[in-house]
Amino acid sequence: MSIEALIKLHTEALVANTEAVKLLTLSLAGRTPTKTSKADAEKIAEGIADAEAGNIKPIEEVKAKLEAKVEERKAVEEPKVETKVAAVPYETVRALVLKLAPTQRDAIKALNAKHGIANLKVLLDKEDDFSTVNDQAKLEAVYADLQALEA
């Protein structure tokens, strides 16, 4: 084997190792370091022996395997976070009512009657404080109907 070919193989191995270290670093973010087991040490030694013998796998193959393992670990170890839709604020519903009021006053009154409220202020504990909604589910239902009315 020529020196150029040997240097090329070692360069490819170094690039593959660099990519593997980057992927490993990303996959281990936030974890505490652990000791290397004997099996891991043997695999590393085998990899070094293969590289010295010239039996180097293509970089793309190594990258694909490492990325697959990282994705597999993420899927298993990441906690499932349920996203909850934010509550519709009273101001938003009020603004929509004010927008529709000039042309759809009767429809808004019918919608309020459908939900069993005289007006939107009934859904507030304090008339002056828009953050005191006492029935968020009803407010969201009114908002959904208002959006349908707007369309």
QUIJO-V681997 format. One record per residue. N is the residue number from 1. RES is the residue in one small letter. OMEGA is omega in degrees with one decimal (* if undefined). Layout:
BEGIN
N	RES	OMEGA
N	RES	OMEGA
END
This chain:
BEGIN
1	m	-178.4
2	s	-178.7
3	i	179.5
4	e	-179.8
5	a	178.7
6	l	178.2
7	i	179.0
8	k	178.9
9	l	179.3
10	h	177.8
11	t	177.9
12	e	178.5
13	a	178.6
14	l	177.6
15	v	178.9
16	a	178.5
17	n	178.2
18	t	178.0
19	e	179.6
20	a	179.0
21	v	178.0
22	k	179.2
23	l	178.9
24	l	178.3
25	t	178.5
26	l	-177.5
27	s	-177.6
28	l	-178.1
29	a	177.6
30	g	179.1
31	r	175.3
32	t	-179.4
33	p	177.7
34	t	178.6
35	k	178.2
36	t	179.7
37	s	178.9
38	k	-179.3
39	a	178.3
40	d	179.8
41	a	178.1
42	e	178.7
43	k	178.8
44	i	179.5
45	a	177.4
46	e	179.4
47	g	178.4
48	i	179.2
49	a	177.8
50	d	-178.9
51	a	179.9
52	e	179.6
53	a	179.5
54	g	178.4
55	n	-176.0
56	i	178.3
57	k	177.1
58	p	-176.4
59	i	-177.9
60	e	180.0
61	e	179.6
62	v	179.8
63	k	-178.0
64	a	179.6
65	k	-179.1
66	l	179.0
67	e	178.5
68	a	179.0
69	k	179.1
70	v	179.6
71	e	179.0
72	e	179.4
73	r	178.9
74	k	-178.0
75	a	-178.0
76	v	-168.8
77	e	-179.1
78	e	177.5
79	p	179.8
80	k	-179.6
81	v	178.4
82	e	178.4
83	t	-179.7
84	k	180.0
85	v	-178.7
86	a	179.8
87	a	178.7
88	v	-179.9
89	p	-179.4
90	y	-178.1
91	e	-179.5
92	t	179.9
93	v	-179.6
94	r	179.5
95	a	178.9
96	l	177.4
97	v	-180.0
98	l	178.7
99	k	-177.2
100	l	-172.9
101	a	-177.5
102	p	-175.8
103	t	-172.0
104	q	-176.0
105	r	-178.3
106	d	179.2
107	a	179.1
108	i	177.8
109	k	178.4
110	a	179.1
111	l	177.5
112	n	178.6
113	a	179.0
114	k	-178.9
115	h	176.1
116	g	178.1
117	i	178.3
118	a	175.9
119	n	-176.4
120	l	-177.1
121	k	177.5
122	v	-178.5
123	l	178.7
124	l	173.7
125	d	177.9
126	k	-175.8
127	e	-176.4
128	d	-175.7
129	d	-175.6
130	f	-178.9
131	s	-176.6
132	t	179.3
133	v	-177.6
134	n	178.6
135	d	-176.0
136	q	-179.1
137	a	179.8
138	k	178.1
139	l	179.1
140	e	177.6
141	a	177.2
142	v	179.9
143	y	179.1
144	a	179.2
145	d	177.6
146	l	177.9
147	q	177.2
148	a	179.7
149	l	179.9
150	e	-177.9
151	a	*
END
